[in-house]
Amino acid sequence: MYGFEALTFNIHGGYLEAIVRGHRAGLLTTADYNNLCQCENLDDIKMHLSATKYGSYLQNEPSPLHTTTIVEKCTLKLVDDYKHMLCQATEPMSTFLEYIRYGHMIDNVVLIVTGTLHERDVQELLEKCHPLGMFDSIATLAVAQNMRELYRLVLVDTPLAPYFSECLTSEDLDDMNIEIMRNTLYKAYLEDFYKFCQKIGGATSEIMSDLLAFEADRRAVNITINSIGTELTREDRKKLYSNFGLLYPYGHEELAICEDIDQVRGVMEKYPPYQAIFSKMSYGESQMLDKAFYEEEVRRLCLAFEQQFHYAVFFAYMRLREQEIRNLMWISECVAQNQKSRIHDSVVYMF
Amino acid sequence: MGESRGGGCCPPMDLMRSETMQLVQLIVPMESAHLTVSYLGDLGLVQFKDLNSEKSPFQRTYAAQIKRCGEMARKIRFFKDQMSKAGVIPKELLEKESDIDLDDVEVKLGELEAELVEINANNDKLQRSYNELMEYKLVLQKAGEFFSSAHRSATAQQREIESEDSQQAGDDLLESPLLQEEKSIDSSKQVKLGFLTGLVPREKSMVFERILFRATRGNIFIRQTVIEEPVIDPSSGEKAEKNVFVVFYSGERAKSKILKICEAFGANRYPFSEDLGKQAQMITEVSGRLSELKTTIDAGLGHRDILLQTIGDKFELWNLKVRKEKAIYHTLNMLSLDVTKKCLVAEGWSPVFASNEIQDALQRAAFDSNSQVGSIFQVLRTKESPPTYFRTNKFTSAIQEIVDAYGVAKYQEANPGVFTIVTFPFLFAVMFGDWGHGICILLATMYLILREKKLSSQKLGDIMEMAFGGRYVILMMSLFSIYTGLIYNEFFSIPYPLFAPSAYDCRDASCSEATTIGLIKVRDTYPFGLDPVWHGTRSELPFLNSLKMKMSILLGVSQMNLGIIMSYFNARFFKSSVNIWFQFIPQMIFLNSLFGYLSVLIIIKWCTGSQADLYHVMIYMFLSPTDELGENQLFPHQKTVQLVLLFLALVSVPCMLLPKPFILKKQHEARHQGQSYAPLDETDESLHVETTGGSHGHEEFEFSEIFVHQLIHTIEFVLGAVSNTASYLRLWALSLAHSELSSVFYEKVLLLAWGYNNVLILILGIMVFIFATVGVLLVMETLSAFLHALRLHWVEFQNKFYEGDGYKFAPFTFIFTANEDE
C-alpha cells in the first residue's frame, strides 16, 4: 500500500527495522577508522575492535592474530545478525532477506567450480566461501563437469535454479565459461530482485530500484572494462548487461562497442550521476574506479537510512557491513604487512 | 557555591545535601603510580577524570599492560570454560588475599594453558579415533544386518524360484533386488558390482540419496538404516543423528563420483567385507581396540581433571588479581604524562572529608614502593559542577535509589530522599491499610533481613534481587501499613474491637440488621482509629469515602507545601533571593489560598460537624465570589476571607511570571559589564588554567528563552496546583479498592465456603482465599500501591523543587571486581 506504510509497516516490520537501525548505529565511524589506521599491529586492531560490536566475537582469540581470523570473526557477526533478522522476518520481508544472499550464493558456486577446475581441495574451497552464500549441497558442485550437470545435479534444488535457464550449455567448463555464467546468473538475479522489489512497491521499490540500478550499471561498466581485449563478442557482451538501470538501453548499446577505457569514460560521462565518479580519475586509469564506485555506493546506501518504513535498510545494512569488513581486511592487511602508507587507498568511510 | 556546609539554614545533615566535593590534582612519581592507584582503589573515594580522552586506547601509556591483562583474562575465561565443562567448581576465595606478582601469574597461566591445550589436543585425537571406531562398529553391525537379511531373502527366493518358476517374488524384490539380479542374470553379462558403506548425518540423508541418484542417473542401489541413539561425529566431536548407508554401484566412474559426493556430504566411509567370517573378526578386533582406547581416554581425562583441580584452587585469586590489575591500568591510562616523563598527573573528584585518607594512601604508596619523592596532593579550583555523592547506608540506599531513578540530585541540592524515607512508606500504607496484610509483608521482609548476610553473598533471581535490595523500604512499608490498618481497623477486611468495645450499641433487640438507625452511643468514642461497628453497615462506604477523600487532600496539600518549602531552602542555600521572592512566596500564596483554604475548611467541618457542602463553597468561590453563602457558611466573615484569598491567588500569578526574567536579565547585564573591566585579580589561577580551560567563558543569555521557560513554569504550577491535588485522590481510590477487594475475597470465598458445611469445599475455599490473598492482595496490590506512591513522590512532590540534573559520583573502587559477572 503505497503511501500508507506508516500505518501498517510496523505490524510486521517494526521490530526488525528497529533492530537493523540499532545494528547500523554499531557501524564503525570515521573516528574509529582513524584510530584503526594508527594501529601498529593486529593486536592493536583487536584491542580497538573490542570496544565495538565486534568485541565479543574477537575477545576469545589467542594472541598471534591473523587477518583471516579477524575477517572471519567479523563476518560471523554479520551472519549472526542476518540469521537473527531472518528468523524474525515474515513474508514478504523474509523473501527480501533471502534475495540479499543470492549474490553470495552465485559467488560461492563460481568459486567452487573454478576451484575444482584448478584441482583445488574442496574443503579448502569451502572455507573460502562466504557463509551467507552456503547451501546444503554446495560441496557437491565439485562433481559436475559441465553446466548442464551443474544444474541438474545441484542447483536445481537451490533458489538459483531459475537463473540458470539462460546458460544451460553442455560445453565443458573453462574460465571464460564460468565468468560468463557468473555474469549471466548475476544479471538474472538482479533482474529478478528488481522485479520483486517493484512488486513490493512503496518506498521499498523506490529506494531499491535506485540501489539495484546502480549495482547493475556498475556491473555493466566492470563487464565492459574486463572484456576489453578478450574474445567476447559485442553481442555476447551486451547480453550480459542487466535490462534495467540508468544505462539501459542506450548506454548499453554504446558500452557494447567500447574498445578502451577512455571510450567507456566517454559513454559514462553523459550520465550526470556517473560524471562525478569519472571526472575524479585521470585519463586511461581504471585503478581507482572500484574505490570511486564503492564510495558512491556507500553514499547511496547511507541515504537509504534517511527514510522509514521500507526494506531497503536491510539491504543497505548488509552491504555497509560487507564494505566495513572489506575495510577491516584492507587495514589489517596493511598493518600486518607494514604498508601503512597505503592504508588510505582502499578504505571507504561511511559516517 | 555553598562552601559553608550547613552554615546557612539548617544543621549539618548528611543526607540533605550531597557531600562537598573538590577537584584534586595528584602528581605521582612514575615508580609509585601503580601502587598509588591500587591503594586509592582500595579506598574507593576518588573519581578520576580522563585526561587523555582525545587519545585512542592503544596510544595511551599503559596500552601494552592492558593488552597483557586482556590476554590473561582470555586465558582465565578459557580455564573457566574448561572447568565448567569438566564440572570442576573453583574454590571460594579465602578472606586473606595473599599478595601475588602479576608476572608470576602470567607465566603460570601461560604454562597451564599450554599444558591444558596439549592434553586437550591429545584427548581430542584419542577421542576422534575412538569415535571413528565406534562408527565403524556400527557400520559393521548394521551393514552386516543388511547383508545377512538380503542373503536370507535371496536364498529363500531362490528356493521359491526353484520350486515354482512362474511365481514372481514381487514383495521380496525390494528387499534384495541386486542380489536377486546377480543370481538371475547369467554370468557372462554380469558387471562387477562394487559397494561402499559408511555413515551420513540424518538430516542430509535424503538430499544425499537424491544427489547420488541424479549423479549416477539412477544406476545405484542405496540402503539406509537409522541408528537410534546419536553418534558422536569424529570430526566435530558433537553428537549427531546418523544413518548407516550401503551404496551399490557399477563401474569406476560411478565410484569416483560417489566418493566425491560422500566427501561433500561429510559422510564417513568405512571398509566392509562381504565375507561373514571376516566381519565377525573385524567386529571383535574393533571391540578390542575400543576398550583399549577407552582406558587410555579415561586416563587422559583423569589427568586433565587433576590439572583443572589445581587451576580451580587458585582460579578465583587469579581472576580477582587480573581484574584488579586491568582496572588499575585503565585508571593509569586516564592520567596524563608529565613533560619530564617522570611523573603522572591525575585529576579527579573526591569528597572533602576524604582528603586525609587520600593523602595517607599516597604516603603509604610512596613508602611501600621505595619512591624517593612523595606524591603531591593539591586542590584545584574549578567552575565545573562536581558530582553528587550521598553517603548512604544499607537502610537509606534503597530510598536514595528511588529518588535517583527519577534523576540524580544537582550538586548540593536539597535531597528529597530525606523525607521520602518516611513519606514514601506512609503514602504506600494509606493505600494499603490492612494490618493483617501488613503482618504478612513484615514476615516476608523479616526473612530477607534476618538472612541478609547469607543472601547478599549469593546470586539471586531478577525479582528476588529487587525485593532484597528494597528490603528496608518494604520493612517500613509493612510497619506503616500495620499502623494505617489499625486506623482503618481492618484485618483481612475484618474489624476487631482491639482498643475498646465499640462506642455504639443496640437500642433494642430489633437492630440485629446492622443499620445505624437502631444504634445509640453508649460509651466514649472509640479511642484509636475506626469504630468496628461501621463495618457492614449501609452507611459504611459513604462514611469511609468522605473520610478518606478529605484525608487524601489534607495529606496532598501538606506534602506539596513541604515541596515548596524545600524550594525555599534550596534558594537560601544557593543564595538566590529572586527565587525566594518571586517563586517561593507567590507559590505558597497561590497554593494555600486555594487548597490550603480547602484544607482549613475540611478541618473546620470536622471539628464543628457542619453540614456545609464544600464542593459548592469551592466552586462558587470562583464562579460568583460575591454571592451569599447561605447555609454553606462555616465561619463568620467567610465571604470576605474568600474574596481576599481569591485576590491574593490572582495577584500571585503575575508575580510568578513577570519579575524573574527581567531581574535575571538585569543581573546578567550587570555581571557582563563588570567583566569587561575586571581587574586581573586571579593571576595565580593561571598556573592551572589549562586544566579548567574553557570554563570561564560567559554563558549566552537568551531573554526570550528564559521568558518562555518562566511562562511554562508558571502555567505548570498553576494548573498543577489543581491537577496535583486531584492526583492525591488516588490515595483514597486505591485504599478503597484494596479494602473492597479483600472484603470480596473474605465474604464471597471464605464465608461462602464455610456456609456449605462441607470439609472439602471448606478446604477448597481456604485454598482459593489464600492464593487470592497472596497473589492479588499481597503481590499485585503491593506493586500498584508502590507504583502510585512512587508517582506521588516523583511528580507531585519533587516537581515543586527538585532539579535532578546532577551526575553521580562514581569513584574508582575494587568492590565491583568481587561481584561483577562478565
Contacts between the chains, C-beta under 8 A, distances in Angstrom:
chain1	res1	chain2	res2	distance
A	34	B	56	8.0
A	35	B	56	3.8
A	35	B	57	7.8
A	35	B	58	7.9
A	38	B	56	6.6
A	38	B	58	7.8
A	38	B	59	6.9
A	39	B	58	6.4
A	40	B	58	7.4
A	43	B	67	5.9
A	44	B	58	4.3
A	44	B	63	7.7
A	47	B	57	5.9
A	47	B	58	5.4
A	47	B	63	7.2
A	47	B	66	7.5
A	47	B	67	6.0
A	47	B	70	7.1
A	48	B	56	6.7
A	48	B	57	6.2
A	48	B	58	6.4
A	50	B	70	7.4
A	51	B	57	6.7
A	59	B	70	7.8
A	59	B	74	6.7
A	59	B	77	7.8
A	60	B	74	6.0
A	60	B	77	6.4
A	60	B	78	7.3
A	61	B	74	7.8
A	62	B	74	7.0
A	63	B	71	5.5
A	122	B	260	7.8
A	122	B	263	6.4
A	122	B	264	6.5
A	136	B	204	6.9
A	136	B	207	5.6
A	137	B	207	5.8
A	137	B	211	5.9
A	137	B	264	7.1
A	137	B	265	7.7
A	138	B	264	7.9
A	139	B	263	7.2
A	139	B	264	3.1
A	139	B	265	7.0
A	140	B	211	5.5
A	140	B	215	7.8
A	140	B	260	7.6
A	140	B	261	5.7
A	140	B	264	4.5
A	140	B	265	7.4
A	141	B	264	8.0
A	142	B	260	5.8
A	142	B	264	6.4
A	143	B	215	5.8
A	143	B	257	5.6
A	143	B	260	4.9
A	143	B	261	6.0
A	143	B	264	7.4
A	152	B	214	6.3
A	153	B	211	6.3
A	153	B	214	5.3
A	153	B	215	5.7
A	154	B	211	7.2
A	157	B	207	7.4
A	157	B	210	7.9
